[in-house]
């Protein structure tokens, strides 16, 4: 029987080991389906013992959530984007975030996760729940945050959650469904950028400037 050090691999630190386990888990889920994948197979792929697998990540469902969470982190608003203080910066912000979201969500790996959730809807509904609560919620929360700031600045009016859903619909349309069905190719970088700009422009057309946005208050000087 292989020793623990052999299973782990010399020089592996905790972060590297966890990453290897999650990569093995994700690969197994994608190949075999969530319900048909055993923790033994994941441990074998990751070259760790089952005991260490549970200690480092957890049970199979926790591994699934961790796999989705790792990918969902890329759906956050980049910290260097400007705050929406006028209509122009709001449009730029929506365009930038929209392009980032489209790049990530149309990634073949992410589409594979959606397909996995659909395929396991009956036998393992926890896949869909994890994707919705951990993955999709990351993008929804990021968009709501943008809309909260935009509404607070008087750039748009309405409930931030509803505004976020509206922009998301304009941005995504039937892209995900088409990719899931295999009837469309992943959009190019140019197509993604254009789609994001079009969605931002269409959103602002649906929400004309308010009096506050048309006549912004002067910024206080320090």
C-alpha positions in Angstrom: 0.0 0.0 0.0 1.3 3.4 -0.9 2.5 5.5 2.0 0.8 8.8 2.9 3.8 10.8 1.7 3.7 9.0 -1.6 0.0 9.6 -2.0 0.4 13.3 -1.2 3.5 13.9 -3.2 6.6 15.3 -1.6 6.5 19.1 -1.2 2.8 19.5 -1.5 1.4 22.2 0.8 -2.2 22.4 2.0 -3.3 24.8 -0.8 -1.7 22.6 -3.6 -3.2 19.5 -2.1 -6.7 21.1 -1.9 -6.4 22.3 -5.5 -5.4 18.9 -6.7 -8.4 17.3 -4.9 -10.8 19.8 -6.4 -9.4 19.3 -9.8 -9.8 15.6 -9.5 -13.3 15.9 -8.1 -14.4 18.2 -10.9 -12.9 16.0 -13.6 -14.7 12.9 -12.2 -18.0 14.8 -11.9 -17.8 15.9 -15.5 -16.8 12.5 -16.8 -19.1 10.2 -14.7 -21.8 12.5 -13.4 -22.1 13.6 -9.8 -24.2 10.7 -8.5 -22.0 8.0 -10.1 -18.8 9.5 -8.8 -17.4 8.0 -5.5 -15.1 9.6 -3.0 -12.8 6.6 -3.6 -12.4 7.5 -7.2 -11.7 11.2 -6.4 -9.1 10.2 -3.8 -7.5 7.8 -6.3 -7.4 10.5 -9.0 -6.0 13.1 -6.5 -3.4 10.5 -5.1 -4.6 11.0 -1.6 -6.2 8.8 1.0 -9.9 9.1 1.6 -9.2 10.2 5.2 -7.1 13.1 3.9 -9.7 13.9 1.3 -12.3 14.4 3.9 -10.0 16.3 6.2 -8.9 18.7 3.5 -12.1 19.4 1.6 -15.0 17.4 3.1 -17.6 15.0 1.7 -18.7 14.8 -1.9 -21.3 17.5 -1.7 -18.8 19.9 -0.1 -16.4 19.1 -2.9 -19.0 20.0 -5.4 -19.8 23.3 -3.7 -16.1 24.1 -3.5 -15.6 23.3 -7.2 -18.4 25.7 -8.1 -17.3 28.3 -5.6 -13.8 28.4 -7.0 -15.2 29.3 -10.4 -17.8 31.7 -9.1 -15.1 33.9 -7.6 -14.3 35.0 -11.1 -17.8 36.5 -11.4 -17.2 39.3 -8.9 -16.9 42.9 -9.9 -13.2 43.8 -10.4 -12.0 46.1 -7.6 -10.4 48.6 -10.0 -13.7 49.4 -11.8 -14.9 53.0 -11.2 -17.9 53.6 -9.0 -21.0 54.7 -10.9 -21.2 58.4 -10.2 -22.6 59.5 -13.5 -24.3 57.9 -16.5 -21.2 57.5 -18.5 -19.3 55.6 -15.8 -22.3 53.5 -15.1 -22.4 52.5 -18.7 -18.7 51.7 -18.7 -19.1 49.7 -15.5 -22.0 47.7 -16.9 -20.1 47.1 -20.1 -16.9 46.0 -18.3 -18.7 43.7 -15.9 -21.0 42.4 -18.6 -18.0 41.4 -20.7 -16.2 39.7 -17.8 -19.4 37.8 -16.9 -19.9 36.7 -20.5 -16.3 35.5 -20.8 -16.5 33.4 -17.7 -20.1 32.1 -18.1 -19.5 31.0 -21.7 -16.3 29.2 -20.8 -16.7 25.5 -21.8 -15.9 24.4 -18.3 -18.7 26.5 -16.9 -21.1 25.3 -19.6 -20.1 21.8 -18.5 -21.2 22.6 -15.0 -24.6 23.7 -16.2 -24.9 20.5 -18.3 -24.0 18.5 -15.2 -26.7 20.3 -13.1 -29.3 19.6 -15.8 -28.3 15.9 -16.2 -28.3 15.3 -12.4 -31.5 17.3 -11.8 -33.5 14.1 -10.8 -30.8 11.9 -9.2 -28.7 14.6 -7.5 -30.7 17.9 -7.3 -28.0 19.3 -4.9 -25.9 20.0 -8.0 -28.4 22.5 -9.3 -28.9 24.0 -5.9 -25.2 24.4 -5.4 -24.8 26.0 -8.8 -27.7 28.4 -8.2 -26.9 29.4 -4.6 -23.1 29.5 -4.9 -22.4 30.1 -8.6 -25.2 32.1 -10.2 -25.7 34.1 -7.0 -22.2 35.5 -7.2 -23.0 37.2 -10.5 -26.5 38.3 -9.2 -24.9 39.8 -6.0 -22.3 41.6 -8.0 -24.9 43.2 -10.3 -27.1 44.1 -7.4 -24.2 45.9 -5.8 -23.7 47.9 -8.9 -27.4 48.8 -9.0 -27.5 49.7 -5.3 -24.7 52.3 -5.9 -26.4 53.5 -9.1 -29.8 53.9 -7.4 -28.2 55.7 -4.4 -26.5 58.1 -6.8 -29.8 58.9 -8.5 -28.6 57.5 -11.8 -31.5 55.0 -12.1 -34.7 54.4 -10.1 -36.2 51.1 -9.1 -35.4 48.1 -6.9 -31.7 47.1 -7.3 -32.6 43.3 -7.5 -35.1 43.9 -10.3 -32.7 46.2 -12.2 -29.9 43.6 -11.9 -32.2 40.9 -13.3 -33.2 43.2 -16.2 -29.6 43.9 -17.2 -28.7 40.2 -16.8 -31.5 39.3 -19.2 -30.4 41.9 -21.8 -26.8 40.7 -21.5 -27.3 36.9 -21.6 -30.5 36.5 -23.7 -30.5 32.9 -25.0 -26.7 32.6 -25.0 -26.6 29.9 -22.3 -29.4 27.9 -23.7 -27.8 27.9 -27.2 -24.5 26.8 -25.8 -26.1 24.1 -23.6 -27.9 22.7 -26.7 -24.7 22.9 -28.8 -26.4 24.9 -31.5 -24.0 27.9 -31.1 -20.3 28.4 -30.7 -18.8 30.4 -27.8 -18.8 34.1 -28.8 -15.5 35.6 -29.7 -13.8 38.3 -27.6 -15.0 40.9 -30.0 -18.6 39.6 -30.0 -18.6 39.5 -26.2 -17.4 43.1 -25.9 -20.1 44.2 -28.4 -22.8 42.3 -26.7 -21.9 43.8 -23.3 -21.8 47.3 -24.7 -25.2 46.8 -26.4 -26.7 45.5 -23.2 -25.4 48.5 -21.2 -26.8 50.9 -23.8 -30.1 49.2 -24.0 -30.4 49.2 -20.2 -29.8 52.9 -19.9 -32.3 53.6 -22.7 -34.9 51.8 -20.6 -34.0 54.0 -17.7 -33.8 57.6 -18.8 -31.9 60.1 -16.6 -33.6 61.3 -13.5 -33.5 64.9 -12.5 -30.7 64.1 -10.1 -28.7 62.4 -12.8 -29.3 65.2 -15.3 -28.3 67.8 -12.7 -25.7 66.1 -10.4 -24.8 67.8 -7.2 -21.3 69.3 -7.3 -18.7 67.3 -5.4 -17.6 68.8 -2.1 -14.0 69.9 -2.1 -11.6 68.8 0.6 
